[in-house]
């Protein structure tokens, strides 16, 4: 297994290192997203939270690396990168594809005998609730239309044809990974799970968000916010507050 320095350079971005923190918060981006999406969250966290933002292959400074187009392989590699950082309580925050990835990474930690301090599953239905989605099969214009529909990609990128065409392979690989994901029944998680959803999210119904409760023996919470698939952009302060409340609870144990 590679050491922390290598993992940090390849998979992990620590925009605001807090080496004396009590908890590590790991942020897992959405399909087509990058570690920098979580820069504002990292910046807002208190000194007690060390934020690790995961950078998937095929984007930004990893643009030339081979893409990973399935969740199991991606989860294996993210778990391997995070394993050296599990020297203190770890909380995962995943949005959309990142939420499903967080679930699979948590499973791998528990198989290794490590129960995480919690998962925040944002903007994603529970793993056991399938939908037939085929964005990854569309042509480039069809994928771009989906990005505009969800409003999750930087508007400057959507307006720059050259940059957009350059990042489309990574976006398509991510959509392939999440749309072909097949949940495999197994042991329930033991860590707390909190589902976050937007009340107008076309990708997640309230029932699909509530179904996250079926995946853990730990505590379950559900928070519904106003907005669509990227509701978190408008509710960053409230979401940061939920996370810091969890950190304070861990500190009091």
NUBA-220730 format. One record per atom (N, C-alpha, C): x, y, z. Coordinates in steps of 0.05 Angstrom, whole numbers, padded with zeros to 5 digits, always signed. Layout:
<nodes>
XYZ;...
</nodes>
This chain:
<nodes>
+00017-00024+00000;+00000+00000+00000;+00017+00025+00000;+00011+00044-00016;+00027+00069-00017;+00024+00085+00008;+00044+00103+00013;+00043+00118+00037;+00025+00143+00034;+00022+00158+00056;+00004+00181+00055;+00013+00202+00034;+00039+00207+00032;+00048+00227+00014;+00041+00221-00015;+00044+00195-00023;+00037+00187-00050;+00007+00188-00054;-00009+00180-00034;-00038+00180-00036;-00048+00209-00039;-00035+00227-00023;-00044+00255-00024;-00039+00267-00051;-00017+00260-00064;-00010+00271-00090;-00028+00260-00112;-00037+00235-00109;-00052+00223-00130;-00082+00225-00126;-00092+00216-00104;-00121+00213-00099;-00132+00235-00081;-00116+00245-00063;-00127+00262-00041;-00117+00291-00044;-00136+00310-00041;-00130+00338-00040;-00137+00349-00013;-00117+00360+00000;-00122+00373+00026;-00118+00403+00022;-00140+00417+00015;-00138+00445+00010;-00131+00462+00035;-00140+00451+00058;-00135+00466+00083;-00126+00445+00104;-00102+00436+00103;-00092+00415+00122;-00096+00423+00151;-00107+00405+00167;-00110+00409+00195;-00100+00384+00210;-00074+00382+00212;-00061+00358+00223;-00069+00351+00252;-00078+00371+00267;-00086+00366+00295;-00116+00362+00298;-00129+00356+00276;-00158+00352+00277;-00167+00327+00292;-00192+00326+00300;-00203+00303+00314;-00216+00283+00295;-00225+00294+00272;-00240+00278+00253;-00231+00283+00225;-00232+00263+00207;-00226+00267+00179;-00253+00266+00164;-00258+00286+00148;-00281+00287+00130;-00272+00282+00102;-00282+00261+00089;-00274+00254+00062;-00297+00261+00043;-00291+00277+00023;-00311+00287+00004;-00308+00272-00023;-00330+00260-00032;-00330+00245-00057;-00348+00258-00078;-00337+00267-00100;-00352+00283-00119;-00373+00267-00135;-00390+00282-00148;-00410+00272-00166;-00398+00263-00193;-00414+00251-00210;-00405+00244-00237;-00396+00269-00252;-00372+00268-00262;-00361+00291-00276;-00349+00312-00258;-00351+00308-00232;-00340+00327-00213;-00311+00322-00206;-00300+00341-00192;-00272+00339-00184;-00269+00348-00155;-00245+00344-00144;-00241+00350-00116;-00246+00379-00110;-00241+00397-00129;-00244+00426-00124;-00273+00434-00119;-00292+00417-00126;-00320+00422-00121;-00325+00427-00091;-00308+00413-00075;-00312+00414-00046;-00294+00434-00032;-00280+00451-00048;-00263+00472-00035;-00278+00489-00015;-00302+00499-00022;-00316+00516-00002;-00323+00501+00023;-00330+00475+00022;-00335+00460+00046;-00310+00456+00062;-00288+00450+00049;-00263+00448+00063;-00255+00473+00077;-00259+00496+00064;-00252+00521+00075;-00268+00528+00100;-00294+00520+00099;-00312+00527+00121;-00310+00510+00146;-00297+00487+00144;-00296+00469+00166;-00279+00480+00189;-00286+00474+00214;-00270+00483+00237;-00243+00468+00239;-00226+00477+00257;-00199+00466+00260;-00201+00437+00268;-00223+00428+00279;-00226+00400+00288;-00231+00380+00266;-00234+00390+00241;-00241+00373+00218;-00220+00375+00196;-00206+00354+00190;-00187+00353+00169;-00202+00343+00144;-00204+00359+00123;-00220+00352+00099;-00202+00340+00078;-00209+00316+00069;-00195+00303+00047;-00215+00302+00023;-00208+00314+00001;-00225+00314-00023;-00213+00295-00043;-00229+00275-00052;-00219+00255-00070;-00219+00265-00099;-00197+00260-00113;-00195+00267-00141;-00195+00241-00157;-00215+00237-00173;-00217+00214-00190;-00198+00217-00214;-00189+00194-00226;-00173+00196-00250;-00188+00208-00273;-00173+00220-00292;-00185+00230-00317;-00194+00259-00317;-00188+00274-00296;-00197+00302-00295;-00175+00319-00283;-00175+00345-00290;-00156+00364-00280;-00128+00354-00282;-00114+00353-00259;-00086+00344-00260;-00082+00314-00264;-00104+00299-00265;-00103+00270-00271;-00115+00264-00298;-00116+00284-00315;-00131+00282-00340;-00120+00260-00358;-00094+00255-00357;-00082+00236-00376;-00082+00207-00365;-00092+00203-00341;-00093+00176-00330;-00116+00160-00340;-00114+00134-00340;-00136+00117-00350;-00161+00121-00333;-00184+00122-00346;-00209+00126-00333;-00219+00100-00319;-00235+00103-00299;-00247+00080-00285;-00277+00082-00290;-00289+00063-00303;-00317+00065-00311;-00335+00045-00296;-00327+00037-00272;-00345+00020-00256;-00340+00026-00227;-00361+00024-00211;-00360+00031-00183;-00343+00012-00166;-00345-00014-00170;-00328-00032-00154;-00298-00026-00156;-00288-00022-00179;-00259-00016-00182;-00252+00011-00170;-00270+00030-00175;-00265+00057-00164;-00265+00056-00133;-00284+00041-00122;-00286+00038-00093;-00261+00024-00082;-00251+00004-00095;-00227-00010-00086;-00204+00010-00085;-00201+00026-00105;-00178+00044-00106;-00180+00067-00086;-00205+00078-00083;-00209+00099-00063;-00204+00088-00035;-00214+00064-00030;-00209+00052-00004;-00180+00049+00002;-00165+00039-00018;-00136+00036-00014;-00122+00062-00009;-00131+00083-00022;-00119+00110-00018;-00126+00121+00010;-00150+00115+00020;-00159+00126+00045;-00150+00110+00069;-00144+00085+00065;-00137+00067+00088;-00115+00079+00106;-00094+00091+00095;-00074+00102+00113;-00083+00126+00129;-00106+00138+00122;-00116+00161+00136;-00135+00154+00158;-00139+00128+00163;-00160+00120+00182;-00148+00118+00211;-00130+00137+00217;-00118+00137+00244;-00135+00153+00263;-00157+00163+00254;-00176+00177+00271;-00204+00174+00259;-00225+00181+00273;-00252+00177+00262;-00255+00190+00235;-00268+00176+00217;-00271+00185+00189;-00301+00186+00182;-00309+00208+00170;-00336+00212+00160;-00335+00216+00130;-00352+00202+00115;-00353+00205+00086;-00377+00223+00078;-00371+00241+00059;-00393+00257+00048;-00391+00254+00018;-00412+00242+00006;-00413+00238-00023;-00437+00250-00035;-00433+00263-00058;-00457+00274-00072;-00462+00259-00097;-00487+00251-00102;-00495+00237-00126;-00479+00211-00129;-00464+00208-00151;-00448+00184-00153;-00430+00180-00129;-00420+00202-00118;-00403+00201-00094;-00417+00188-00070;-00443+00190-00068;-00458+00178-00046;-00457+00148-00048;-00462+00137-00072;-00461+00109-00077;-00432+00099-00072;-00413+00114-00081;-00385+00107-00077;-00378+00107-00047;-00389+00126-00032;-00384+00127-00003;-00394+00101+00010;-00418+00092+00001;-00429+00068+00012;-00411+00044+00007;-00401+00042-00017;-00384+00019-00024;-00357+00021-00010;-00346+00045-00007;-00321+00048+00008;-00325+00041+00037;-00348+00049+00049;-00354+00042+00077;-00355+00012+00080;-00367-00001+00061;-00368-00031+00062;-00340-00043+00063;-00322-00032+00047;-00295-00042+00047;-00281-00037+00073;-00286-00014+00085;-00274-00008+00111;-00284-00028+00132;-00310-00034+00132;-00321-00052+00152;-00311-00080+00148;-00307-00088+00123;-00295-00115+00118;-00266-00116+00129;-00253-00093+00130;-00226-00092+00141;-00226-00088+00172;-00250-00087+00183;-00253-00085+00212;-00254-00056+00223;-00259-00037+00205;-00260-00009+00213;-00288+00002+00207;-00302+00010+00228;-00329+00023+00225;-00325+00053+00225;-00334+00065+00203;-00331+00094+00200;-00349+00109+00219;-00343+00134+00223;-00359+00151+00241;-00385+00160+00229;-00389+00157+00203;-00414+00164+00191;-00412+00168+00161;-00435+00168+00148;-00437+00174+00119;-00458+00195+00115;-00452+00214+00098;-00472+00233+00089;-00477+00227+00059;-00501+00218+00053;-00508+00210+00025;-00525+00232+00014;-00513+00248-00004;-00526+00272-00014;-00535+00268-00043;-00560+00274-00049;-00569+00275-00076;-00568+00248-00091;-00573+00227-00076;-00572+00200-00089;-00592+00181-00075;-00606+00166-00091;-00624+00146-00080;-00607+00123-00067;-00620+00108-00050;-00606+00086-00036;-00596+00066-00056;-00573+00053-00050;-00561+00034-00069;-00580+00012-00078;-00598+00003-00061;-00616-00019-00068;-00640-00011-00084;-00642+00015-00092;-00665+00025-00107;-00655+00031-00136;-00661+00012-00154;-00650+00016-00182;-00668+00034-00198;-00656+00046-00218;-00670+00061-00239;-00656+00054-00265;-00670+00053-00287;-00658+00050-00313;-00650+00077-00324;-00624+00082-00326;-00613+00107-00336;-00593+00102-00357;-00593+00117-00379;-00576+00111-00402;-00562+00136-00413;-00556+00154-00396;-00542+00178-00405;-00515+00171-00418;-00502+00151-00406;-00475+00143-00416;-00476+00132-00445;-00500+00125-00454;-00502+00115-00482;-00509+00137-00502;-00514+00161-00493;-00520+00183-00511;-00495+00193-00526;-00500+00207-00547;-00477+00220-00560;-00468+00244-00543;-00447+00257-00552;-00436+00279-00536;-00457+00301-00530;-00472+00308-00550;-00492+00329-00546;-00513+00320-00525;-00520+00295-00525;-00539+00284-00506;-00528+00286-00477;-00502+00279-00474;-00490+00281-00447;-00489+00310-00438;-00482+00328-00456;-00481+00356-00449;-00509+00367-00441;-00529+00357-00455;-00557+00365-00448;-00564+00357-00420;-00555+00333-00411;-00560+00324-00384;-00546+00342-00364;-00521+00349-00370;-00506+00366-00352;-00520+00393-00348;-00530+00404-00370;-00545+00430-00368;-00571+00426-00352;-00584+00404-00356;-00609+00398-00343;-00606+00397-00313;-00584+00385-00304;-00579+00382-00275;-00565+00407-00263;-00553+00423-00280;-00539+00447-00272;-00516+00441-00252;-00502+00420-00257;-00481+00412-00238;-00453+00418-00248;-00450+00426-00273;-00424+00432-00284;-00421+00462-00286;-00397+00471-00280;-00391+00500-00281;-00401+00512-00307;-00416+00534-00305;-00427+00546-00329;-00406+00555-00349;-00382+00563-00339;-00361+00570-00357;-00351+00547-00374;-00351+00523-00361;-00343+00499-00376;-00363+00493-00397;-00389+00494-00390;-00410+00488-00409;-00410+00508-00432;-00400+00531-00428;-00399+00551-00449;-00374+00550-00466;-00354+00534-00457;-00329+00532-00472;-00328+00505-00486;-00333+00505-00512;-00335+00481-00527;-00309+00464-00526;-00286+00477-00527;-00261+00462-00527;-00256+00448-00501;-00260+00462-00479;-00256+00450-00453;-00277+00428-00448;-00301+00433-00456;-00323+00414-00452;-00317+00387-00466;-00308+00389-00491;-00302+00365-00506;-00278+00350-00494;-00260+00365-00481;-00237+00352-00469;-00244+00336-00444;-00264+00346-00429;-00272+00332-00404;-00294+00312-00408;-00306+00311-00431;-00329+00292-00436;-00321+00263-00431;-00297+00253-00439;-00291+00225-00433;-00293+00218-00404;-00283+00235-00386;-00285+00230-00358;-00314+00230-00348;-00330+00249-00358;-00358+00251-00351;-00373+00226-00360;-00367+00217-00385;-00381+00193-00395;-00373+00168-00379;-00347+00166-00371;-00338+00144-00355;-00353+00143-00328;-00356+00167-00316;-00370+00168-00290;-00399+00160-00293;-00412+00170-00314;-00440+00162-00319;-00442+00132-00324;-00423+00121-00338;-00423+00092-00343;-00421+00077-00316;-00403+00087-00299;-00399+00074-00273;-00424+00074-00256;-00437+00097-00254;-00460+00098-00236;-00485+00086-00248;-00488+00089-00275;-00513+00078-00287;-00512+00048-00291;-00488+00036-00290;-00486+00007-00292;-00481-00006-00265;-00481+00010-00244;-00477-00001-00217;-00500-00020-00209;-00492-00043-00199;-00512-00062-00190;-00507-00069-00160;-00526-00061-00143;-00523-00066-00115;-00523-00096-00109;-00504-00104-00093;-00502-00132-00084;-00510-00134-00055;-00531-00148-00048;-00540-00150-00020;-00517-00162-00003;-00516-00152+00022;-00496-00162+00040;-00502-00152+00068;-00483-00154+00086;-00486-00144+00113;-00492-00114+00114;-00509-00106+00133;-00515-00078+00136;-00490-00064+00148;-00488-00038+00141;-00467-00022+00154;-00474-00019+00184;-00454-00012+00199;-00458-00007+00227;-00456+00023+00234;-00447+00039+00215;-00443+00067+00220;-00469+00083+00215;-00471+00107+00227;-00495+00123+00221;-00495+00132+00192;-00519+00135+00181;-00522+00144+00154;-00542+00168+00154;-00535+00190+00141;-00552+00213+00139;-00557+00218+00109;-00582+00217+00101;-00588+00223+00073;-00597+00252+00070;-00587+00265+00050;-00593+00293+00043;-00605+00294+00015;-00627+00308+00012;-00640+00308-00014;-00654+00335-00019;-00657+00342-00045;-00671+00366-00052;-00700+00359-00058;-00718+00376-00051;-00747+00370-00054;-00756+00371-00083;-00739+00381-00102;-00745+00381-00130;-00724+00366-00146;-00710+00348-00134;-00689+00333-00147;-00702+00312-00166;-00698+00314-00192;-00710+00294-00210;-00697+00267-00209;-00674+00265-00195;-00659+00240-00193;-00665+00225-00168;-00679+00237-00149;-00684+00224-00123;-00711+00231-00112;-00728+00212-00108;-00753+00217-00095;-00749+00215-00064;-00769+00225-00049;-00767+00223-00020;-00765+00194-00011;-00780+00177-00023;-00780+00148-00015;-00753+00136-00021;-00741+00144-00044;-00715+00133-00051;-00693+00142-00032;-00696+00167-00022;-00677+00177-00002;-00681+00163+00025;-00706+00159+00032;-00712+00146+00058;-00701+00117+00058;-00699+00105+00035;-00690+00077+00033;-00661+00073+00042;-00646+00095+00045;-00619+00092+00057;-00620+00080+00085;-00643+00083+00099;-00646+00071+00125;-00643+00041+00125;-00648+00029+00102;-00647+00000+00100;-00619-00011+00098;-00599+00007+00098;-00572-00002+00092;-00554+00000+00117;-00565+00006+00140;-00548+00008+00164;-00563-00001+00189;-00547-00012+00207;-00558-00018+00234;-00554+00005+00252;-00539+00025+00243;-00535+00049+00259;-00557+00069+00257;-00553+00092+00268;-00573+00113+00266;-00578+00122+00238;-00602+00131+00232;-00608+00142+00205;-00622+00169+00208;-00614+00187+00191;-00627+00213+00190;-00632+00222+00162;-00652+00238+00158;-00660+00248+00132;-00665+00278+00134;-00652+00293+00116;-00656+00322+00115;-00664+00329+00086;-00686+00343+00084;-00697+00352+00058;-00693+00382+00055;-00680+00390+00033;-00675+00418+00028;-00691+00427+00003;-00695+00453+00001;-00707+00463-00023;-00686+00462-00046;-00696+00456-00070;-00677+00456-00092;-00677+00430-00108;-00661+00430-00129;-00659+00407-00146;-00635+00389-00140;-00623+00378-00160;-00602+00358-00156;-00578+00370-00142;-00572+00395-00147;-00549+00407-00134;-00558+00428-00113;-00577+00419-00097;-00588+00436-00075;-00566+00444-00056;-00545+00428-00053;-00525+00435-00033;-00511+00461-00039;-00510+00470-00064;-00497+00495-00070;-00511+00518-00056;-00537+00516-00052;-00552+00537-00039;-00556+00533-00009;-00547+00510+00001;-00551+00504+00030;-00525+00495+00043;-00503+00507+00033;-00477+00498+00044;-00474+00503+00074;-00484+00526+00083;-00481+00533+00111;-00496+00513+00129;-00521+00506+00121;-00536+00486+00137;-00523+00459+00137;-00513+00451+00114;-00500+00424+00111;-00474+00424+00127;-00459+00445+00126;-00434+00447+00142;-00442+00445+00172;-00464+00457+00179;-00473+00455+00207;-00479+00427+00216;-00492+00412+00198;-00498+00384+00205;-00473+00368+00210;-00453+00373+00193;-00428+00358+00196;-00413+00366+00222;-00412+00392+00228;-00398+00400+00252;-00413+00390+00277;-00439+00388+00276;-00454+00376+00298;-00445+00348+00303;-00442+00333+00281;-00433+00305+00283;-00405+00304+00295;-00388+00322+00287;-00361+00323+00298;-00361+00328+00328;-00378+00347+00337;-00380+00353+00365;-00390+00329+00381;-00408+00314+00369;-00418+00290+00382;-00396+00269+00385;-00379+00267+00365;-00357+00248+00366;-00337+00256+00387;-00333+00282+00390;-00313+00292+00410;-00323+00287+00438;-00349+00285+00442;-00360+00282+00469;-00361+00253+00477;-00356+00235+00459;-00357+00206+00465;-00333+00198+00481;
</nodes>
